[in-house]
Amino acid sequence: MIRFEHVTKRYDSGGEGSAAVDDLSFEVAEGELVTLVGPSGCGKTTTMKMVNRLIEPTSGRIFLDGEDIATIDPVRLRRRIGYVIQQVGLFPHKTVLENTATVPHLLGWKRGKAKERAAELLDLVGLDPSAFGDRYPEQLSGGQRQRVGVARALAADPPVLLMDEPFGAVDPVVREHLQSEFLRLQSAVRKTVLFVTHDIEEAVRLGDRIAVYGQGRIEQFDPPTTVLGSPATPYVADFVGADRGLKRLSVTPIEPGDLEQPPVVHVDDPLSTAADRLRAEDARWAVVLDGDNNLHGWIGAEHVGGEGRAGTVGEHARRMEAWLPVGATLKQAFSTMLQHDAGWIAVIDERSEGRFLGVLTPAGLHEALRRSTAADAQAIPRTDVALETVSGR
């Protein structure tokens, strides 16, 4: 979809000075989200602006869907590309709905169709058009303005989306929420995205692949797990940080093979059955499931023992606070354990309305991280990794 061939950009008039971007060659596949990350002044924003010809390269060629962009009228090119910047750039005198419909209007869409498309996109980014459509930008929070900016960039359904530090001006809590919403949105619309950031954690969380910039050059262009697990150069290792093992938690999903199987009882079982199960497995607690084997809660030994205890498991079960869907990241698992002071979390399959799959313990989390690192190093599936232990097993 996007291809750079030996692209260089020099800002001096003679073309002999230092290059802002030096001999870049890379490709971005259709539907791929690539994050460009590096320190200020390294050339990542220059790279992005050359795609929509806000900056012209000194040499080399850039292709969009096989077409050399130098042969395309710049205005026509930009109408094929969504563009989102940190400052958003909404028109203060226009309503949210009018701002979102800007590009469709420029393309000559009929007013009704443009308004309908704008409302659809506002809803998609989590802003109810009936509540927010008639507001003006000054009546929105920073995070809400960023959402409008994303909706406006998507309004004409462009195949390519350029995002220049779009979430950099909001506080960390809002930023994390916007990142989550954008990942949800990208899973639905599957645009080809170049996303500029200076934050390696944001790059790791969002990118299908990461381009780590040095000074005007890409030092490494790989999936996040590879960048974190096998930095290509000392520069990359230093940039991603000594805590790259912890950062890897955010890109390592929970897999069924990471889970342990605890004692399980059902809501309609008598308490005596639960007591027998716990004694048989020498366990202090059991997971409680409903009749469809969906997660219901948990029950402890103290809830089933004692003289005269009667009734069913469901009557004495406790609510399960610490749980996640399979595929959630190890970072989310670790955070959930800390949040609920839990020694384990339940893992479910949301596609099956909450079917219980097993539990993830701190030891299982650590093993999953080790398996992920080893799998990348050996280029094999995680399930094929054999880990050494202290006992040598």
N, C-alpha and C positions, 0 to 999 in steps of 0.2 A: 504493500500500500504506500509506504513512504520509503524512499531509498536515497541515501547520500552517496555520491561518488567523488571522492577526493576533493571535498569542499574546503576551501580556505577563505577566511575573511580577514583582511588587513584594513585598518582605519587610516593609515597614513596615505597621503596623496600619491606618493611615488610607488607605493606597493612593495617597499623593501623593508619596512619596519617589522616589529614583532607582530605575530598573528594573534588575533582574538580567538580565532578558531583555525586549527592547523591540520589540513589534510584528513578530514573526517570521512570515513566510509562505514556505513552501517545501514541496516534495514529494520523497519518496523512492520510486522505482519498485520494483516487486516484483523480488526477486533482486539489487538494487543494493546495493553497499557504499559508504556515504558516511562520510567521515571529518570529524569536527568538530575543528578545530584552532585554537588561540589561546593567549594567555598565561593564567596562573592568574587566576581571578576574572572571566573574560570572559563566562560564562554557558553554556558548552558542556555541563557536567555537569548544570546545571539543566534545559537543554533535554532531555537524555536522560531524566532522572528524571520529567519531566512525561509522557513517553510511557507509562510503566507506573504513573503516578499515585502515585509515591513523593513527588512534589511536585505540588500542584494549581496550575494557572495562575490568575492574577488576572483575566484576561480573554482572550477568543479561544477557538477550538476546535481540537481535535486529533482527527483521524480515523484509524482503523486499518481498512484494507480497506473503506473507505466508511462505517464505523460510528463515531459520535461516542463517544469513550472515556468521556466524562462520564456516559453512560447505561449503562455496563457496570460490574458489581460489581468493585471493585478486585482482590479475590482471584482471581476468575475471569479477569480481564484478565491478571494477572501469570502465571497458569499457561499463557497463550498466548504468553508472551514469555520468551525465554532472557535471562539477565542474568549478565554476567561482570565482576568488579571486580578491581582491582589486588591486593588482599589475599586474593583467591580465596574465603576464607570457608568452607573445608571443615570438616566436623564432625570434631574430633580423635579422638572415641571410636568413629568408624565407619571401616570399611575403605574402600579406594578404590572397590571395587565397590558397596558400600552407599551411599557418597556419590554416586556417579554415578546410582544408581537412586532418589535421593530424590524427585524430582518425579513419576516414574511411580507410586511408592508413594502419594504424596499424591493422585494422580488415580484411585486405586483399581485400578491394574493388578494382576493376579495376580502373586504373587512370582516364579514361573518366567519369565513374560514380561518382567517388569521386569529380572530378572537377565540374561536373554538380551540385552535391549536395551542394558543397561549394558556388557556385554562387547563387544558390537558397536561401541559408540561408543568404548570404550577402544582397541580395535584400530584404529579409524579415525583417532584422534589419535596413533597411534604408540606405544601402551603395551600390550604383550602382557598380556591379562587373566590368563593363567595365571601370569605372573611378577609382576604388580603388583596384581592384584585383591584379594589378601588382606593387602596391606600397609596401614599406617596413614599418614596424611599426614606425620607427623614422620619417616617413613622415606624420604620422597621429596625430591628436589632442588627448588629453586624453580621451575625450568622444568617439571619433571614435575607439580608441583602446579597450575601454570597450565593444563597440558593436561587434567588432571582437571576443572578448573573449566569449561573449554570443553566437555568431554564431558558434564558434568552439565547445562549449559545447553541442550545439544542433545538430551538424552535423550528428552524427550517430543515431539520433532520440531516445535518451535514455528516459526511462519512468520517471526517477527521475533527478531533477536538484538541486544541492547544490550551494548556492551563499553566499560567505563570505564577507560581506561589499563591494559589487562590485562597488558601486557608491561613496564610501567614499573619493576617492582621486581627485574628480573633483569639480569645483566651484559650488555654489548653483544653478545658472541658468541652467548650463548643467546637474546638478544632477536632477533637477525637470523634465527636458526634457527627460532624460534617464528613469526616473521612469514612465513617461507617455508612452514612447515607449515600455517599458517592460510590462506594463499593457495591451497595445494593442496586443503585441506579445503573452502574456499568454492567452488572450481571444481567440486567434487563435489556439494555440498548446496545451493548457490545460495540462501542465506537472504537476507532483507532485513536489512541490518546498519547500525546507527549505531555508529560507533567513535570514541570520544573520545581525543584525544592532544594533548600540547603540543609534539610533535616534528614539524616540517614534513617531515622526510625520511621518517618513518614514514607520515605522512598521504599523501605523494606516492606512496610505494611500494604502499600497500594500497588506496587509494580509487579507485573508479570516478569519483566526483566528490568535491570538497573544499569544505567550508564554512569559510571563513576568518573567524573572529570578531574583531571589535573589542570595544568595551565594550557587551555586551548585544545587539549587532547583527551580522548577517552582512555582511561587506564584499564578499565575492565567493563565488559558488557555481558552480563550473565544473569540468570535467575537469582533472586534474593538469597536462597539457601547456599548457592555457590559462592556468592560474594562474601557472605558471612563465614562460610565454612572453609573456603579455599581462596583467600585474597590473592590476586594475581601478582601484586607487587608490594614492597614494603610501604609505599605511599597509600595503597588501598587499605592495607592492614591498619595503618595508623589512622586513616580517616574513619573507618568503621568503628574503631575503638577496641580497647582491650576487653571490653565487656560484650564482644560480638556473640559470645556463647549465650548470653542472656537475651540479646536482640533476636537470636535465632528462635527463641520461644515463640515469638510473634508470627513466624512463618512456618511453624511446624504443627500440622494438624493432629488432633487425636484420631487414632485409627483403632478399629476393633481389636487388633492384635496387641494393643497396649493395655487392655483391660483385664481385671481379675473378676472372678465369679464368686460373690459372697453367698451366704445362705439366703434363700428366697422363700417367702410365704405369700399367700393370697388373702385378699380382704375377707373372704367368706370362711377362711380356716378358723377353727376354734383356737383359743389361746393355748390349749394343751399341745396342739400340733406345732405351734411356733416354739413353745418351750422345748419340746422333744427335738426339733430341728437345731436349735441353738446348742443344746447339750451334745447332740451327736457330732456337731462340727466344732465344738469348743469355741463358740463365737459369742460376742457380747451384743450383737445386733443383727438384724436381717432386713433386707429390702422387701417392701410390701408392694405387690402388683395387683391390678384388677383382673377381671376375668379374661381380658384380651391381652394380658401380659404387658400392659402399659404401666408406667411408673405411677404409683399412688403415694408412697411415703416410705417410712421406715419404722421399725419397732425394736426396742432394746430389751435386754434380759430383765431389767427392772420392771418392765411393763407387763411381763407375762408370768412372772413367778409369784410365789406367795400363796398362802392358804385362801381358799374361797374365791380365787380369781376366775371369773367366768366371762362368757361372751365371745365375740369374734375378734379376729385381728384388726379388722377395719374399725371397730369401736375404740381401739386403743392406739392405733397407728399415729405417728407424728408426721407433720408436714415436712416434705423434703425441700429444703432451701438451697442446698448445694448440688446443682445439676447443670449439665450442658449438653448440647447436641453433639453427636459424633461429627468430626470435621472442624469443630471449634479449635482454636489454637491452644497450645500448651501455656502460652501467656495468660489467656483467659482462664484456663484451668487453675494455674497458680494463683491468680488474682482471686478467683472464687473461693479457693481453699482459705486464703488469708482473710477475705471478707467475712466468711462464716466460721472462722476458727475451726475448720473441718479437717479431719484426718483422711478424708477421701471425698470424691464427688461421684454422683451417679451420672452415667452417660446414656443418652436415649437416641433413638432414630426418629427425628421429627417427621420424616416422610411417612412414617407408619403410625402417626398420631401419638407418639410418645412411647413406642415399644422399648423396653428396658434392654440394654446391651451388656452392661457390666459396670464396674466402678474403676476409677483411676485413683491410685494412691500416690503419695509423694515419691515412693520408690519407682512406681510405674512411670511417673512423669520423667524422672531422671533417666530411666532406661530408654524411654521413647526418644528423648533428646540425643542420647548417645547413639541409638540406632539410626536416627536421621542423619547425624553427622557422618557416621561410618558408611551409610548407604550412598551418600553423595560422593564420598571419597572413592568408593569402590564401584560406583555406577551400577548398583544393584538395588532391587526393592528392599524396603525396610524389613520385610518379613524374612528375607534371606540372610540377614546379618546375624552372625554369631558373636555374642559379647563375652569377653572374659570377665570373670568375677574374682573376688579376693580368694575364694576357695578353689579357683581354677576350673569351675564347672562351666 
